[in-house]
Amino acid sequence: MICPLKRFLCFRAGLALLCLVSALHGLDRSRRISQYVREQWGGESELPAGSVRAIAQTADGYLWLGTDKGLIRFDGFNFAPVPLGPLAPTPNTPVLGLTTDNNGNLIVRPQGANVLRQKNGRFESIETGSVPWVDRPGRIWLV
C-alpha cells in the first residue's frame, strides 16, 4: 500500500508534467522543421556594422541597432546605416545605448557626444539630466 504522502507527491509530479506537456503547442505538427524560416545576420551577410551594443524599437516599427560602427535602422528586410550628422564626432561614431522617450522618439547615446533625440526625422542634441534612460525594465537613469 502506498502511503498518502507518496501518493500526493506522485500526483503533484504528474500534474506538473501534464502542465508542461500541454504547453507545447508552438509548432504545427503537419509541417516539417525545414519548412520554418530562420534568418541569421552577421558581419559577413547584410549587417553592415560591428558588434551590436543596443537595440530599440520605435513606434513606427523600425528596429534600431547601436553598433561599434554607428547607428543602423532595420525595416524588417534591410539594414541601413543612419548618419548622426554633425552632432557626432565621426560618421561611424559607436553608439553605446538606445531607448525611446515618452513620445516615441528615438534617444541615442553616441560615444564622445551629447545624447541625441531623433525628432521629425532629424537628430538634435538634448540637455542631460532631463532624459529618462532605461537600461532594463524597472531601472531608469537620468543622463
N, CA, C and O atoms as CSV, one atom per row, in Angstrom:
chain,resi,resn,atom,element,x,y,z
A,1,MET,N,N,0.837,-1.181,0.000
A,1,MET,CA,C,0.000,0.000,0.000
A,1,MET,C,C,0.884,1.246,0.000
A,1,MET,O,O,1.875,1.309,0.727
A,2,ILE,N,N,0.520,2.239,-0.820
A,2,ILE,CA,C,1.295,3.475,-0.936
A,2,ILE,C,C,0.822,4.445,0.134
A,2,ILE,O,O,-0.374,4.653,0.339
A,3,CYS,N,N,1.803,5.030,0.807
A,3,CYS,CA,C,1.445,5.973,1.870
A,3,CYS,C,C,0.856,7.249,1.258
A,3,CYS,O,O,1.165,7.566,0.110
A,4,PRO,N,N,0.032,7.976,1.978
A,4,PRO,CA,C,-0.642,9.176,1.457
A,4,PRO,C,C,0.345,10.262,0.999
A,4,PRO,O,O,0.070,10.960,0.023
A,5,LEU,N,N,1.480,10.416,1.680
A,5,LEU,CA,C,2.454,11.437,1.292
A,5,LEU,C,C,3.066,11.099,-0.063
A,5,LEU,O,O,3.220,11.976,-0.913
A,6,LYS,N,N,3.420,9.816,-0.268
A,6,LYS,CA,C,3.992,9.391,-1.529
A,6,LYS,C,C,2.980,9.557,-2.662
A,6,LYS,O,O,3.341,9.993,-3.755
A,7,ARG,N,N,1.728,9.217,-2.409
A,7,ARG,CA,C,0.674,9.359,-3.411
A,7,ARG,C,C,0.503,10.833,-3.783
A,7,ARG,O,O,0.349,11.163,-4.959
A,8,PHE,N,N,0.529,11.714,-2.788
A,8,PHE,CA,C,0.393,13.153,-3.030
A,8,PHE,C,C,1.556,13.674,-3.870
A,8,PHE,O,O,1.350,14.454,-4.799
A,9,LEU,N,N,2.785,13.242,-3.544
A,9,LEU,CA,C,3.961,13.688,-4.298
A,9,LEU,C,C,3.916,13.188,-5.737
A,9,LEU,O,O,4.268,13.924,-6.659
A,10,CYS,N,N,3.489,11.954,-5.936
A,10,CYS,CA,C,3.367,11.417,-7.294
A,10,CYS,C,C,2.305,12.183,-8.079
A,10,CYS,O,O,2.504,12.492,-9.254
A,11,PHE,N,N,1.188,12.486,-7.440
A,11,PHE,CA,C,0.119,13.249,-8.078
A,11,PHE,C,C,0.630,14.634,-8.486
A,11,PHE,O,O,0.365,15.087,-9.600
A,12,ARG,N,N,1.362,15.307,-7.590
A,12,ARG,CA,C,1.912,16.635,-7.878
A,12,ARG,C,C,2.893,16.599,-9.030
A,12,ARG,O,O,2.859,17.465,-9.904
A,13,ALA,N,N,3.776,15.594,-9.041
A,13,ALA,CA,C,4.749,15.467,-10.127
A,13,ALA,C,C,4.034,15.202,-11.452
A,13,ALA,O,O,4.398,15.768,-12.482
A,14,GLY,N,N,3.025,14.346,-11.422
A,14,GLY,CA,C,2.258,14.061,-12.636
A,14,GLY,C,C,1.516,15.276,-13.145
A,14,GLY,O,O,1.466,15.513,-14.352
A,15,LEU,N,N,0.940,16.048,-12.244
A,15,LEU,CA,C,0.224,17.257,-12.626
A,15,LEU,C,C,1.186,18.285,-13.238
A,15,LEU,O,O,0.866,18.926,-14.239
A,16,ALA,N,N,2.350,18.430,-12.633
A,16,ALA,CA,C,3.352,19.365,-13.173
A,16,ALA,C,C,3.786,18.932,-14.570
A,16,ALA,O,O,3.913,19.771,-15.462
A,17,LEU,N,N,4.014,17.645,-14.771
A,17,LEU,CA,C,4.405,17.132,-16.080
A,17,LEU,C,C,3.297,17.356,-17.097
A,17,LEU,O,O,3.577,17.720,-18.240
A,18,LEU,N,N,2.071,17.152,-16.715
A,18,LEU,CA,C,0.931,17.370,-17.590
A,18,LEU,C,C,0.837,18.838,-18.002
A,18,LEU,O,O,0.540,19.139,-19.159
A,19,CYS,N,N,1.084,19.744,-17.074
A,19,CYS,CA,C,1.050,21.179,-17.386
A,19,CYS,C,C,2.137,21.538,-18.384
A,19,CYS,O,O,1.897,22.339,-19.287
A,20,LEU,N,N,3.327,20.965,-18.246
A,20,LEU,CA,C,4.418,21.237,-19.172
A,20,LEU,C,C,4.115,20.679,-20.551
A,20,LEU,O,O,4.348,21.354,-21.553
A,21,VAL,N,N,3.612,19.485,-20.617
A,21,VAL,CA,C,3.330,18.852,-21.903
A,21,VAL,C,C,2.215,19.588,-22.634
A,21,VAL,O,O,2.296,19.743,-23.853
A,22,SER,N,N,1.196,20.040,-21.954
A,22,SER,CA,C,0.087,20.709,-22.615
A,22,SER,C,C,0.489,22.078,-23.162
A,22,SER,O,O,-0.216,22.620,-24.013
A,23,ALA,N,N,1.587,22.646,-22.705
A,23,ALA,CA,C,2.018,23.965,-23.164
A,23,ALA,C,C,2.875,23.894,-24.420
A,23,ALA,O,O,3.329,24.935,-24.895
A,24,LEU,N,N,3.114,22.721,-24.972
A,24,LEU,CA,C,3.993,22.565,-26.126
A,24,LEU,C,C,3.209,22.563,-27.439
A,24,LEU,O,O,3.236,21.578,-28.178
A,25,HIS,N,N,2.518,23.651,-27.725
A,25,HIS,CA,C,1.738,23.752,-28.950
A,25,HIS,C,C,2.331,24.771,-29.907
A,25,HIS,O,O,1.590,25.346,-30.704
A,26,GLY,N,N,3.642,25.022,-29.865
A,26,GLY,CA,C,4.257,26.067,-30.667
A,26,GLY,C,C,4.428,25.718,-32.134
A,26,GLY,O,O,4.424,26.618,-32.974
A,27,LEU,N,N,4.578,24.437,-32.476
A,27,LEU,CA,C,4.811,24.054,-33.863
A,27,LEU,C,C,3.604,23.315,-34.419
A,27,LEU,O,O,2.910,22.594,-33.704
A,28,ASP,N,N,3.374,23.511,-35.703
A,28,ASP,CA,C,2.308,22.794,-36.400
A,28,ASP,C,C,2.812,21.400,-36.739
A,28,ASP,O,O,3.836,21.256,-37.407
A,29,ARG,N,N,2.112,20.384,-36.290
A,29,ARG,CA,C,2.555,19.002,-36.486
A,29,ARG,C,C,2.548,18.579,-37.944
A,29,ARG,O,O,3.239,17.629,-38.313
A,30,SER,N,N,1.778,19.267,-38.778
A,30,SER,CA,C,1.704,18.886,-40.183
A,30,SER,C,C,2.860,19.452,-41.012
A,30,SER,O,O,2.988,19.119,-42.190
A,31,ARG,N,N,3.699,20.295,-40.419
A,31,ARG,CA,C,4.832,20.883,-41.140
A,31,ARG,C,C,6.137,20.271,-40.670
A,31,ARG,O,O,6.290,19.902,-39.506
A,32,ARG,N,N,7.083,20.171,-41.613
A,32,ARG,CA,C,8.430,19.703,-41.271
A,32,ARG,C,C,9.243,20.881,-40.736
A,32,ARG,O,O,8.943,22.034,-41.043
A,33,ILE,N,N,10.251,20.598,-39.953
A,33,ILE,CA,C,11.114,21.651,-39.399
A,33,ILE,C,C,11.741,22.472,-40.521
A,33,ILE,O,O,11.921,23.681,-40.374
A,34,SER,N,N,12.076,21.832,-41.636
A,34,SER,CA,C,12.712,22.547,-42.750
A,34,SER,C,C,11.774,23.555,-43.405
A,34,SER,O,O,12.232,24.390,-44.185
A,35,GLN,N,N,10.479,23.502,-43.114
A,35,GLN,CA,C,9.525,24.446,-43.685
A,35,GLN,C,C,9.463,25.760,-42.910
A,35,GLN,O,O,8.873,26.728,-43.391
A,36,TYR,N,N,10.047,25.810,-41.750
A,36,TYR,CA,C,10.072,27.045,-40.965
A,36,TYR,C,C,11.248,27.902,-41.419
A,36,TYR,O,O,12.309,27.383,-41.763
A,37,VAL,N,N,11.050,29.218,-41.416
A,37,VAL,CA,C,12.071,30.145,-41.881
A,37,VAL,C,C,12.846,30.685,-40.687
A,37,VAL,O,O,12.271,31.098,-39.679
A,38,ARG,N,N,14.154,30.669,-40.830
A,38,ARG,CA,C,15.026,31.243,-39.805
A,38,ARG,C,C,16.110,32.001,-40.532
A,38,ARG,O,O,16.756,31.467,-41.433
A,39,GLU,N,N,16.308,33.239,-40.143
A,39,GLU,CA,C,17.357,34.042,-40.762
A,39,GLU,C,C,18.349,34.469,-39.702
A,39,GLU,O,O,17.996,34.711,-38.548
A,40,GLN,N,N,19.582,34.554,-40.119
A,40,GLN,CA,C,20.643,34.995,-39.222
A,40,GLN,C,C,21.469,36.032,-39.960
A,40,GLN,O,O,21.845,35.839,-41.116
A,41,TRP,N,N,21.749,37.142,-39.270
A,41,TRP,CA,C,22.537,38.192,-39.882
A,41,TRP,C,C,23.837,38.327,-39.106
A,41,TRP,O,O,23.864,38.212,-37.881
A,42,GLY,N,N,24.888,38.569,-39.826
A,42,GLY,CA,C,26.191,38.766,-39.206
A,42,GLY,C,C,27.021,39.690,-40.077
A,42,GLY,O,O,26.531,40.228,-41.071
A,43,GLY,N,N,28.273,39.871,-39.705
A,43,GLY,CA,C,29.161,40.756,-40.445
A,43,GLY,C,C,29.378,40.324,-41.881
A,43,GLY,O,O,29.560,41.162,-42.764
A,44,GLU,N,N,29.361,39.022,-42.121
A,44,GLU,CA,C,29.585,38.534,-43.476
A,44,GLU,C,C,28.320,38.570,-44.330
A,44,GLU,O,O,28.396,38.364,-45.541
A,45,SER,N,N,27.173,38.825,-43.732
A,45,SER,CA,C,25.939,38.907,-44.516
A,45,SER,C,C,25.526,40.362,-44.664
A,45,SER,O,O,26.326,41.177,-45.123
A,46,GLU,N,N,24.324,40.706,-44.295
A,46,GLU,CA,C,23.804,42.040,-44.567
A,46,GLU,C,C,24.062,43.076,-43.486
A,46,GLU,O,O,23.998,44.272,-43.771
A,47,LEU,N,N,24.351,42.667,-42.259
A,47,LEU,CA,C,24.544,43.633,-41.174
A,47,LEU,C,C,25.828,44.413,-41.422
A,47,LEU,O,O,26.913,43.836,-41.368
A,48,PRO,N,N,25.729,45.722,-41.695
A,48,PRO,CA,C,26.898,46.493,-42.109
A,48,PRO,C,C,27.742,47.072,-40.982
A,48,PRO,O,O,28.453,48.052,-41.205
A,49,ALA,N,N,27.690,46.510,-39.794
A,49,ALA,CA,C,28.424,47.112,-38.687
A,49,ALA,C,C,29.010,46.034,-37.784
A,49,ALA,O,O,28.762,44.842,-37.967
A,50,GLY,N,N,29.789,46.480,-36.811
A,50,GLY,CA,C,30.423,45.562,-35.878
A,50,GLY,C,C,29.458,45.040,-34.833
A,50,GLY,O,O,28.293,44.773,-35.129
A,51,SER,N,N,29.940,44.898,-33.624
A,51,SER,CA,C,29.135,44.353,-32.528
A,51,SER,C,C,27.943,45.243,-32.210
A,51,SER,O,O,28.046,46.469,-32.224
A,52,VAL,N,N,26.818,44.613,-31.925
A,52,VAL,CA,C,25.609,45.343,-31.547
A,52,VAL,C,C,25.644,45.580,-30.046
A,52,VAL,O,O,25.757,44.638,-29.262
A,53,ARG,N,N,25.545,46.848,-29.650
A,53,ARG,CA,C,25.594,47.225,-28.233
A,53,ARG,C,C,24.213,47.523,-27.658
A,53,ARG,O,O,24.009,47.396,-26.450
A,54,ALA,N,N,23.264,47.918,-28.504
A,54,ALA,CA,C,21.930,48.297,-28.022
A,54,ALA,C,C,20.909,48.091,-29.129
A,54,ALA,O,O,21.229,48.187,-30.314
A,55,ILE,N,N,19.669,47.804,-28.722
A,55,ILE,CA,C,18.568,47.641,-29.659
A,55,ILE,C,C,17.353,48.373,-29.092
A,55,ILE,O,O,17.070,48.290,-27.897
A,56,ALA,N,N,16.644,49.083,-29.956
A,56,ALA,CA,C,15.395,49.748,-29.560
A,56,ALA,C,C,14.430,49.670,-30.730
A,56,ALA,O,O,14.844,49.566,-31.885
A,57,GLN,N,N,13.144,49.721,-30.424
A,57,GLN,CA,C,12.123,49.765,-31.462
A,57,GLN,C,C,11.273,50.999,-31.253
A,57,GLN,O,O,10.790,51.257,-30.151
A,58,THR,N,N,11.095,51.761,-32.325
A,58,THR,CA,C,10.270,52.963,-32.253
A,58,THR,C,C,8.835,52.629,-32.646
A,58,THR,O,O,8.559,51.548,-33.165
A,59,ALA,N,N,7.934,53.562,-32.394
A,59,ALA,CA,C,6.512,53.338,-32.623
A,59,ALA,C,C,6.185,53.061,-34.086
A,59,ALA,O,O,5.162,52.441,-34.377
A,60,ASP,N,N,7.035,53.510,-35.015
A,60,ASP,CA,C,6.787,53.266,-36.432
A,60,ASP,C,C,7.200,51.860,-36.869
A,60,ASP,O,O,7.053,51.509,-38.039
A,61,GLY,N,N,7.718,51.049,-35.932
A,61,GLY,CA,C,8.045,49.658,-36.220
A,61,GLY,C,C,9.491,49.397,-36.566
A,61,GLY,O,O,9.888,48.236,-36.666
A,62,TYR,N,N,10.294,50.425,-36.754
A,62,TYR,CA,C,11.700,50.218,-37.087
A,62,TYR,C,C,12.464,49.668,-35.885
A,62,TYR,O,O,12.197,50.046,-34.745
A,63,LEU,N,N,13.400,48.786,-36.145
A,63,LEU,CA,C,14.363,48.358,-35.137
A,63,LEU,C,C,15.622,49.170,-35.358
A,63,LEU,O,O,16.079,49.333,-36.489
A,64,TRP,N,N,16.176,49.674,-34.278
A,64,TRP,CA,C,17.392,50.480,-34.331
A,64,TRP,C,C,18.483,49.718,-33.602
A,64,TRP,O,O,18.265,49.213,-32.500
A,65,LEU,N,N,19.652,49.634,-34.210
A,65,LEU,CA,C,20.779,48.926,-33.628
A,65,LEU,C,C,21.904,49.919,-33.378
A,65,LEU,O,O,22.339,50.615,-34.295
A,66,GLY,N,N,22.366,49.983,-32.158
A,66,GLY,CA,C,23.540,50.782,-31.826
A,66,GLY,C,C,24.741,49.865,-31.910
A,66,GLY,O,O,24.831,48.899,-31.152
A,67,THR,N,N,25.664,50.143,-32.813
A,67,THR,CA,C,26.803,49.253,-33.050
A,67,THR,C,C,28.120,49.977,-32.847
A,67,THR,O,O,28.160,51.182,-32.598
A,68,ASP,N,N,29.198,49.213,-32.959
A,68,ASP,CA,C,30.544,49.781,-32.858
A,68,ASP,C,C,30.852,50.722,-34.023
A,68,ASP,O,O,31.766,51.542,-33.936
A,69,LYS,N,N,30.090,50.603,-35.110
A,69,LYS,CA,C,30.349,51.417,-36.293
A,69,LYS,C,C,29.215,52.373,-36.615
A,69,LYS,O,O,29.103,52.842,-37.748
A,70,GLY,N,N,28.369,52.670,-35.628
A,70,GLY,CA,C,27.320,53.661,-35.842
A,70,GLY,C,C,25.925,53.141,-35.601
A,70,GLY,O,O,25.726,52.068,-35.030
A,71,LEU,N,N,24.952,53.934,-36.054
A,71,LEU,CA,C,23.541,53.632,-35.882
A,71,LEU,C,C,23.011,52.944,-37.136
A,71,LEU,O,O,23.268,53.394,-38.253
A,72,ILE,N,N,22.267,51.848,-36.946
A,72,ILE,CA,C,21.701,51.082,-38.057
A,72,ILE,C,C,20.191,51.003,-37.865
A,72,ILE,O,O,19.713,50.781,-36.753
A,73,ARG,N,N,19.436,51.186,-38.961
A,73,ARG,CA,C,17.981,51.039,-38.933
A,73,ARG,C,C,17.604,49.780,-39.715
A,73,ARG,O,O,18.101,49.545,-40.817
A,74,PHE,N,N,16.716,48.975,-39.126
A,74,PHE,CA,C,16.253,47.755,-39.777
A,74,PHE,C,C,14.747,47.856,-39.964
A,74,PHE,O,O,14.009,48.044,-38.996
A,75,ASP,N,N,14.288,47.731,-41.210
A,75,ASP,CA,C,12.863,47.865,-41.513
A,75,ASP,C,C,12.147,46.526,-41.641
A,75,ASP,O,O,10.984,46.484,-42.042
A,76,GLY,N,N,12.818,45.448,-41.310
A,76,GLY,CA,C,12.249,44.111,-41.444
A,76,GLY,C,C,12.824,43.367,-42.624
A,76,GLY,O,O,12.726,42.142,-42.698
A,77,PHE,N,N,13.430,44.105,-43.559
A,77,PHE,CA,C,14.033,43.496,-44.733
A,77,PHE,C,C,15.482,43.926,-44.934
A,77,PHE,O,O,16.329,43.113,-45.304
A,78,ASN,N,N,15.766,45.199,-44.692
A,78,ASN,CA,C,17.082,45.757,-44.991
A,78,ASN,C,C,17.675,46.488,-43.795
A,78,ASN,O,O,16.957,47.078,-42.987
A,79,PHE,N,N,18.998,46.437,-43.699
A,79,PHE,CA,C,19.751,47.217,-42.727
A,79,PHE,C,C,20.268,48.456,-43.448
A,79,PHE,O,O,20.785,48.356,-44.560
A,80,ALA,N,N,20.132,49.616,-42.825
A,80,ALA,CA,C,20.618,50.856,-43.428
A,80,ALA,C,C,21.351,51.678,-42.375
A,80,ALA,O,O,20.793,51.973,-41.319
A,81,PRO,N,N,22.611,52.053,-42.661
A,81,PRO,CA,C,23.320,52.944,-41.738
A,81,PRO,C,C,22.642,54.312,-41.723
A,81,PRO,O,O,22.203,54.811,-42.759
A,82,VAL,N,N,22.563,54.909,-40.538
A,82,VAL,CA,C,21.917,56.215,-40.385
A,82,VAL,C,C,22.958,57.187,-39.839
A,82,VAL,O,O,23.439,57.018,-38.719
A,83,PRO,N,N,23.307,58.205,-40.626
A,83,PRO,CA,C,24.290,59.175,-40.131
A,83,PRO,C,C,23.687,60.047,-39.033
A,83,PRO,O,O,22.522,60.439,-39.101
A,84,LEU,N,N,24.488,60.338,-38.038
A,84,LEU,CA,C,24.048,61.193,-36.940
A,84,LEU,C,C,24.305,62.665,-37.243
A,84,LEU,O,O,23.994,63.536,-36.431
A,85,GLY,N,N,24.867,62.936,-38.399
A,85,GLY,CA,C,25.094,64.308,-38.832
A,85,GLY,C,C,26.253,64.964,-38.099
A,85,GLY,O,O,27.139,64.281,-37.587
A,86,PRO,N,N,26.245,66.271,-38.049
A,86,PRO,CA,C,27.363,66.997,-37.428
A,86,PRO,C,C,27.374,66.891,-35.905
A,86,PRO,O,O,28.295,67.404,-35.268
A,87,LEU,N,N,26.383,66.244,-35.309
A,87,LEU,CA,C,26.308,66.149,-33.855
A,87,LEU,C,C,27.218,65.067,-33.284
A,87,LEU,O,O,27.447,65.033,-32.075
A,88,ALA,N,N,27.736,64.191,-34.125
A,88,ALA,CA,C,28.633,63.115,-33.682
A,88,ALA,C,C,30.048,63.429,-34.147
A,88,ALA,O,O,30.231,64.074,-35.179
A,89,PRO,N,N,31.061,62.974,-33.388
A,89,PRO,CA,C,32.445,63.279,-33.746
A,89,PRO,C,C,32.865,62.762,-35.120
A,89,PRO,O,O,33.593,63.448,-35.836
A,90,THR,N,N,32.420,61.566,-35.497
A,90,THR,CA,C,32.750,60.985,-36.799
A,90,THR,C,C,31.503,60.333,-37.386
A,90,THR,O,O,30.549,60.067,-36.655
A,91,PRO,N,N,31.493,60.072,-38.690
A,91,PRO,CA,C,30.324,59.426,-39.288
A,91,PRO,C,C,30.042,58.034,-38.716
A,91,PRO,O,O,28.886,57.613,-38.669
A,92,ASN,N,N,31.065,57.326,-38.288
A,92,ASN,CA,C,30.898,55.976,-37.753
A,92,ASN,C,C,31.105,55.937,-36.245
A,92,ASN,O,O,31.703,54.994,-35.727
A,93,THR,N,N,30.622,56.941,-35.541
A,93,THR,CA,C,30.753,57.000,-34.088
A,93,THR,C,C,30.016,55.830,-33.450
A,93,THR,O,O,28.848,55.603,-33.764
A,94,PRO,N,N,30.672,55.076,-32.556
A,94,PRO,CA,C,29.980,53.975,-31.878
A,94,PRO,C,C,28.778,54.477,-31.074
A,94,PRO,O,O,28.825,55.538,-30.451
A,95,VAL,N,N,27.713,53.697,-31.104
A,95,VAL,CA,C,26.510,54.017,-30.337
A,95,VAL,C,C,26.476,53.095,-29.125
A,95,VAL,O,O,26.445,51.872,-29.267
A,96,LEU,N,N,26.482,53.684,-27.937
A,96,LEU,CA,C,26.568,52.919,-26.695
A,96,LEU,C,C,25.203,52.541,-26.130
A,96,LEU,O,O,25.101,51.566,-25.384
A,97,GLY,N,N,24.152,53.288,-26.466
A,97,GLY,CA,C,22.842,52.994,-25.916
A,97,GLY,C,C,21.724,53.588,-26.748
A,97,GLY,O,O,21.897,54.602,-27.424
A,98,LEU,N,N,20.564,52.932,-26.683
A,98,LEU,CA,C,19.369,53.390,-27.387
A,98,LEU,C,C,18.155,53.187,-26.491
A,98,LEU,O,O,18.105,52.235,-25.711
A,99,THR,N,N,17.186,54.074,-26.601
A,99,THR,CA,C,15.892,53.915,-25.950
A,99,THR,C,C,14.915,54.841,-26.654
A,99,THR,O,O,15.291,55.521,-27.609
A,100,THR,N,N,13.687,54.879,-26.205
A,100,THR,CA,C,12.714,55.828,-26.733
A,100,THR,C,C,12.183,56.670,-25.577
A,100,THR,O,O,12.150,56.224,-24.430
A,101,ASP,N,N,11.771,57.891,-25.900
A,101,ASP,CA,C,11.202,58.740,-24.864
A,101,ASP,C,C,9.690,58.515,-24.791
A,101,ASP,O,O,9.154,57.648,-25.481
A,102,ASN,N,N,9.011,59.291,-23.960
A,102,ASN,CA,C,7.566,59.128,-23.772
A,102,ASN,C,C,6.763,59.414,-25.035
A,102,ASN,O,O,5.625,58.960,-25.160
A,103,ASN,N,N,7.341,60.157,-25.969
A,103,ASN,CA,C,6.653,60.478,-27.221
A,103,ASN,C,C,7.004,59.508,-28.352
A,103,ASN,O,O,6.551,59.682,-29.483
A,104,GLY,N,N,7.805,58.495,-28.049
A,104,GLY,CA,C,8.188,57.514,-29.066
A,104,GLY,C,C,9.381,57.912,-29.904
A,104,GLY,O,O,9.725,57.213,-30.857
A,105,ASN,N,N,10.031,59.039,-29.565
A,105,ASN,CA,C,11.231,59.463,-30.295
A,105,ASN,C,C,12.415,58.602,-29.888
A,105,ASN,O,O,12.520,58.190,-28.732
A,106,LEU,N,N,13.292,58.332,-30.820
A,106,LEU,CA,C,14.499,57.567,-30.547
A,106,LEU,C,C,15.500,58.430,-29.799
A,106,LEU,O,O,15.772,59.563,-30.197
A,107,ILE,N,N,16.046,57.895,-28.718
A,107,ILE,CA,C,17.107,58.559,-27.958
A,107,ILE,C,C,18.381,57.752,-28.175
A,107,ILE,O,O,18.401,56.537,-27.980
A,108,VAL,N,N,19.451,58.447,-28.586
A,108,VAL,CA,C,20.708,57.799,-28.946
A,108,VAL,C,C,21.813,58.322,-28.047
A,108,VAL,O,O,21.931,59.528,-27.827
A,109,ARG,N,N,22.611,57.416,-27.534
A,109,ARG,CA,C,23.776,57.802,-26.731
A,109,ARG,C,C,25.049,57.424,-27.490
A,109,ARG,O,O,25.558,56.315,-27.331
A,110,PRO,N,N,25.567,58.348,-28.320
A,110,PRO,CA,C,26.799,58.062,-29.055
A,110,PRO,C,C,28.026,58.267,-28.168
A,110,PRO,O,O,27.992,59.037,-27.208
A,111,GLN,N,N,29.095,57.576,-28.502
A,111,GLN,CA,C,30.344,57.711,-27.747
A,111,GLN,C,C,30.965,59.072,-28.043
A,111,GLN,O,O,31.104,59.451,-29.206
A,112,GLY,N,N,31.333,59.799,-27.010
A,112,GLY,CA,C,32.028,61.069,-27.166
A,112,GLY,C,C,31.165,62.223,-27.636
A,112,GLY,O,O,31.693,63.222,-28.124
A,113,ALA,N,N,29.853,62.110,-27.503
A,113,ALA,CA,C,28.967,63.198,-27.925
A,113,ALA,C,C,27.811,63.305,-26.940
A,113,ALA,O,O,27.625,62.439,-26.086
A,114,ASN,N,N,27.033,64.384,-27.070
A,114,ASN,CA,C,25.845,64.554,-26.235
A,114,ASN,C,C,24.787,63.521,-26.608
A,114,ASN,O,O,24.838,62.918,-27.680
A,115,VAL,N,N,23.841,63.332,-25.718
A,115,VAL,CA,C,22.706,62.462,-26.001
A,115,VAL,C,C,21.878,63.130,-27.097
A,115,VAL,O,O,21.653,64.340,-27.067
A,116,LEU,N,N,21.423,62.321,-28.073
A,116,LEU,CA,C,20.675,62.840,-29.213
A,116,LEU,C,C,19.259,62.292,-29.213
A,116,LEU,O,O,18.997,61.195,-28.719
A,117,ARG,N,N,18.346,63.082,-29.780
A,117,ARG,CA,C,16.964,62.640,-29.956
A,117,ARG,C,C,16.615,62.805,-31.429
A,117,ARG,O,O,16.898,63.838,-32.035
A,118,GLN,N,N,15.997,61.773,-31.993
A,118,GLN,CA,C,15.513,61.884,-33.356
A,118,GLN,C,C,14.072,62.374,-33.299
A,118,GLN,O,O,13.188,61.703,-32.766
A,119,LYS,N,N,13.862,63.543,-33.854
A,119,LYS,CA,C,12.528,64.156,-33.822
A,119,LYS,C,C,12.231,64.689,-35.215
A,119,LYS,O,O,13.011,65.465,-35.768
A,120,ASN,N,N,11.110,64.277,-35.778
A,120,ASN,CA,C,10.716,64.690,-37.133
A,120,ASN,C,C,11.796,64.367,-38.170
A,120,ASN,O,O,12.045,65.153,-39.083
A,121,GLY,N,N,12.427,63.209,-38.019
A,121,GLY,CA,C,13.413,62.760,-38.996
A,121,GLY,C,C,14.797,63.366,-38.855
A,121,GLY,O,O,15.682,63.057,-39.653
A,122,ARG,N,N,15.010,64.222,-37.862
A,122,ARG,CA,C,16.321,64.862,-37.659
A,122,ARG,C,C,16.815,64.600,-36.250
A,122,ARG,O,O,16.027,64.401,-35.326
A,123,PHE,N,N,18.120,64.603,-36.101
A,123,PHE,CA,C,18.719,64.428,-34.783
A,123,PHE,C,C,19.007,65.783,-34.176
A,123,PHE,O,O,19.446,66.710,-34.856
A,124,GLU,N,N,18.748,65.880,-32.867
A,124,GLU,CA,C,19.042,67.099,-32.126
A,124,GLU,C,C,19.707,66.717,-30.812
A,124,GLU,O,O,19.410,65.675,-30.229
A,125,SER,N,N,20.600,67.568,-30.362
A,125,SER,CA,C,21.261,67.359,-29.079
A,125,SER,C,C,20.296,67.780,-27.977
A,125,SER,O,O,19.610,68.795,-28.103
A,126,ILE,N,N,20.244,67.006,-26.905
A,126,ILE,CA,C,19.352,67.355,-25.802
A,126,ILE,C,C,20.160,67.507,-24.521
A,126,ILE,O,O,21.235,66.928,-24.366
A,127,GLU,N,N,19.611,68.301,-23.612
A,127,GLU,CA,C,20.289,68.540,-22.346
A,127,GLU,C,C,20.258,67.283,-21.491
A,127,GLU,O,O,19.245,66.587,-21.426
A,128,THR,N,N,21.369,67.004,-20.842
A,128,THR,CA,C,21.396,65.861,-19.936
A,128,THR,C,C,20.684,66.230,-18.651
A,128,THR,O,O,20.542,67.407,-18.320
A,129,GLY,N,N,20.244,65.232,-17.940
A,129,GLY,CA,C,19.510,65.450,-16.706
A,129,GLY,C,C,18.015,65.512,-16.920
A,129,GLY,O,O,17.251,65.543,-15.956
A,130,SER,N,N,17.583,65.529,-18.185
A,130,SER,CA,C,16.155,65.610,-18.455
A,130,SER,C,C,15.632,64.417,-19.246
A,130,SER,O,O,14.448,64.357,-19.577
A,131,VAL,N,N,16.513,63.469,-19.548
A,131,VAL,CA,C,16.120,62.329,-20.378
A,131,VAL,C,C,16.072,61.063,-19.537
A,131,VAL,O,O,17.072,60.694,-18.922
A,132,PRO,N,N,14.935,60.399,-19.502
A,132,PRO,CA,C,14.900,59.106,-18.808
A,132,PRO,C,C,15.595,58.050,-19.653
A,132,PRO,O,O,15.246,57.851,-20.817
A,133,TRP,N,N,16.564,57.383,-19.078
A,133,TRP,CA,C,17.332,56.363,-19.775
A,133,TRP,C,C,17.020,55.012,-19.139
A,133,TRP,O,O,17.297,54.805,-17.958
A,134,VAL,N,N,16.454,54.107,-19.899
A,134,VAL,CA,C,16.066,52.806,-19.388
A,134,VAL,C,C,17.095,51.792,-19.836
A,134,VAL,O,O,17.216,51.527,-21.032
A,135,ASP,N,N,17.843,51.217,-18.901
A,135,ASP,CA,C,18.822,50.208,-19.300
A,135,ASP,C,C,18.296,48.796,-19.110
A,135,ASP,O,O,18.873,47.849,-19.644
A,136,ARG,N,N,17.226,48.638,-18.370
A,136,ARG,CA,C,16.495,47.370,-18.255
A,136,ARG,C,C,15.190,47.681,-17.549
A,136,ARG,O,O,15.089,48.697,-16.861
A,137,PRO,N,N,14.191,46.827,-17.706
A,137,PRO,CA,C,12.898,47.132,-17.088
A,137,PRO,C,C,13.013,47.398,-15.589
A,137,PRO,O,O,13.626,46.629,-14.850
A,138,GLY,N,N,12.419,48.485,-15.166
A,138,GLY,CA,C,12.427,48.834,-13.756
A,138,GLY,C,C,13.643,49.618,-13.309
A,138,GLY,O,O,13.734,49.994,-12.140
A,139,ARG,N,N,14.592,49.876,-14.218
A,139,ARG,CA,C,15.801,50.625,-13.838
A,139,ARG,C,C,15.966,51.793,-14.786
A,139,ARG,O,O,16.339,51.611,-15.945
A,140,ILE,N,N,15.689,52.988,-14.301
A,140,ILE,CA,C,15.728,54.201,-15.112
A,140,ILE,C,C,16.800,55.122,-14.571
A,140,ILE,O,O,16.919,55.321,-13.362
A,141,TRP,N,N,17.584,55.684,-15.488
A,141,TRP,CA,C,18.640,56.627,-15.144
A,141,TRP,C,C,18.322,57.966,-15.791
A,141,TRP,O,O,17.728,58.002,-16.869
A,142,LEU,N,N,18.697,59.037,-15.171
A,142,LEU,CA,C,18.639,60.336,-15.800
A,142,LEU,C,C,20.042,60.698,-16.209
A,142,LEU,O,O,20.941,60.812,-15.376
A,143,VAL,N,N,20.222,60.879,-17.512
A,143,VAL,CA,C,21.555,61.180,-18.035
A,143,VAL,C,C,21.612,62.605,-18.527
A,143,VAL,O,O,22.654,63.051,-19.006
